[in-house]
């Protein structure tokens, strides 16, 4: 399960950086790469959103898997 945790973390970083660019400069990197609201860019947005849901839902289990049970509980 650690591999899915890493994939989710990478997707959340990508999503966070994209939102930062949108907020700071009105620049949508995902839209630029895959086309503004194209089917592929929408898939990227949905996958990032699902990653956030997974991360929130699994927070305690992820801490236990990574041996961080006492960190930021």
N, C-alpha and C positions, 0 to 999 in steps of 0.2 A: 504493500500500500504506500510505501514511501515514494515510489516513482510517481504515483498520481498526485501526491502532495506537492512534489517539485513541479510537475506540469501545471497544476493549478496556480502555484505561486508565480511561475513565469507568465502565465496568462493574466494574472492580476497586475503584475508589474507593467505588462504591455498596455492593459486597459487603463491603469493609473497614469502612465506617461501620455497616452493619447488624450485622456480627459484633461491633463495638465496643459497640453498643447492647445486644446480647444479653448480652455478657460483663459489662458494667457495671451494667445495670439489668434484665436479663431481659426486654427489650423488643424484639420482632421487628417492625421497621417494614415489611418486605416482607409478612409475614404479616398485619399490620394492614391494609395497603392492598389486598392481593389475596385475603385469606382464609387462615387458618392451614392450611398444607399443601394448599391448593386446587391444581387443575391449573395455574392461571396462576402461582401462587407457586412451584410446583415447576419450571416452565419458567424463571422468573427465576433460581432457584438453579442450575439446570443450565447456563444461559447464562453466569452468573458463573464457574462452575467451568470451563467450556470456555475462557473468557477467560484464566483463570489458567494453564491448560495451554498455550494459544497463547503467552502472554507468556513462560513458562519455555522453551518450545521454540524460540522465535524471538528470544531475548534478544540474541544477537550480531548477527543480521541487522537488528534494530530499531536497535541502536546505529549500525551502518553507514549505514542509511537516514537517520537523523537527524544524521549527521556527528559522532557521539560515540564513535568507535572506540577512543579511548584512555581513556575515562571508565569507571571501576569495572570494569575487565576482569578 
